[in-house]
Amino acid sequence: MTLLKQSMAIQGIGCVGGFGSGNDQFVSALKAGHTSATTVELNHPAGQQTLPALLANTDRLTDFVSRRSLRRIDHFSRMALLGGYLAIEDAGLAVEDCGRIGIIVASGYGATNTTFNFLGSIIDDGDSCASPTSFSNSVHNVAAAYLSMQLQALGPNLTISQFDLSINAALHNAACWLAQRRVDTVLVGGVDEHSSLLNYCYQRYFANSDAVEQIDPFDFARQSAVVGEGAAFLVLSRHADKAKYGFIAGLDAGDFSQRSTVEDSDLLLIGADGHQTCGAMYEQLPTAQSLLNCTPCYGSLPVGQAFDLAAAGLMLREQSCYGVARQQPVGCSAQSSFDSIASLKCTANDQFSLIRLSRRGGDDA
């Protein structure tokens, strides 16, 4: 684990997903251990099929942005806007305070639906009549751009797409901006959306898997992934006195076989989301190690680690363990406290992302 020279204080958290919107609804889902999935229809040449999915509702966004301004904004960007606004509100910031804020959006899928809508308009209507709205909403930086415009943020603006490792890469960039004093605060988060393409992929590649309605995170040999969508954002600051949810203290990534030890953290939160290929790596963790998992609450999506970080911050603040546990985690009883949580995300190509959160910053992190 590479410890940051200066820990990043977590000043605010905001998230939206199949569980609802806001920290209270997220915590309620974490305490329950899962979120009930809805069903979506898949039209396939082989016939019609229904699949489970955890889908997000962004109606609450009208509390922050006028309906007129939202008229041409697609679902992908609306989720990012809602997650960002909820994090800003939770951090106690007003739009007037966002002038020197940097924005980083991480996404594995990007604006998939809008991109395919744009391609469809070219096929149906030709180049000259392709949808300009779909085109403008399909560019890779659109969600971050909407956040910047709505918040009137004048700091640097970036979108990162490294699939399952996107959140780790985003935090590395945030740490650099804060260390260089380019900004005072960074709004960083992940957003991914459900699409009919995902339905096709799930049906095509997992057709022989047993029907599932909920992720079983610790049955590593079984394909139990349920697609999810949503956004989870953190407001990060270099000022330790603003740490409402602890600190991002360390980052690591690389080949799973050469990973750093994770035993130095009190709790280990793994991102096992029901995919067999990734489950084989989680299965290599010591069987005696206590593990926590939150994926049944938000579903399987590339930026799931953003939700794990949000959950870890909430757990550090409340000194309570949420989600599903393989066994009772050490230091997670009613009589004890814990100072650090490590979030581990494994990928299908033998890579990993490890992020450490601590209650204390600076030299104590």
C-alpha positions, 0 to 999 in steps of 0.5 A: 500500500502506498500511503499518500504524503497528504491524506485527502479529507472526505468532506461530503458523500452523495450517491444515487442508485437502485436503493434510492438517493441520498446517504440515508437511503443508502445506509438503509439498504446497507443495513438490510444487506441488499436492494430488491431488483426490478425486472427489465425486458430483453428483446433478442432474436432468440425471443423475449426475456426478463432480467433483474436490474438495480435501476436509479431514479433521478426525480430528486434532481429537480430539487437542485436544477430547474426542469428547463435546464434538465430538458436536454440532459440524458439519464447518464448525466442526470445521475452524475448531477444528482450524485454530485449535488448530494455530495456538495450539499452533504459537505455544507457547500453552496454553489457560490463556494464551488469556484475553486473546485476541481471535478473528476468523473470516472466511468467504465461504460460512459454514456452508452445509451446516448451513444447508441441512440446517436448511432441509431439516428445516423443509420435511420436518418443519415449523417445530415439528419443525425440527432445533435442532442444525442451527439452532444450528450454522447461525448466522453466528458459530458457529465463532468461538463454539466457538473462544472456548468451547473456548479459554476466550477472554474477548476480543472475538469476531467473524465477518466475511463479505466473500467474497474480501475477508474475510481483508483485512477480518479483518486490519484489525479485528485491527490495530485491536484490537491498536493499541487494546490491547483484547487482547494476541493475536488468533487470526484465520483463514479457513474455508470448506467444500465443499457439494453446492450448490457442486457444482451451481454448478460443473456449472451455470456451468462445464458447457462447460469442459474437464474438470480435475483440477488448477488451472492458475493461470497459464492465466488464460483457462481455467476450471480451478477445483477447489473446496477446503475448509479452514481457515487461522489465524494467531496475531497479536501486537503484541510484535515479539519473538514474530514467528516468521514475520515480520510483517503490515506493510501492507494495501490493498484497493479497485478493481483499476484503482486498486491500489497498486504491488506491485513494492516486495515481493521476491515476489508471491504471487497467489491465481489459483484457476482462475476466468476472471473473476478471471484477466483481472485477474491477466493485467494484471500485468506479464509480466516480474514473477515470480509465485508461486501456491499454489492447486493445493495447497488449491483454490478457496475464498473465504478462499484468501488465508488459506492464501496468508498461511500459505504466505508466513509459512512461506516467510519463515521458511525463506527458501525459495519454495514453490508454482508459479512463472510464472518463477523469482522474483527473489531466490528462488535458493539464493544470495539471501534475501528480506525481503518477500512481497505476497499479491494476491487479485482478485475477480470484481467488479474488487476486490482485496486486497493484504497485505504480509508482512515479515521485520522489524517496526516502522519496518523493515517 
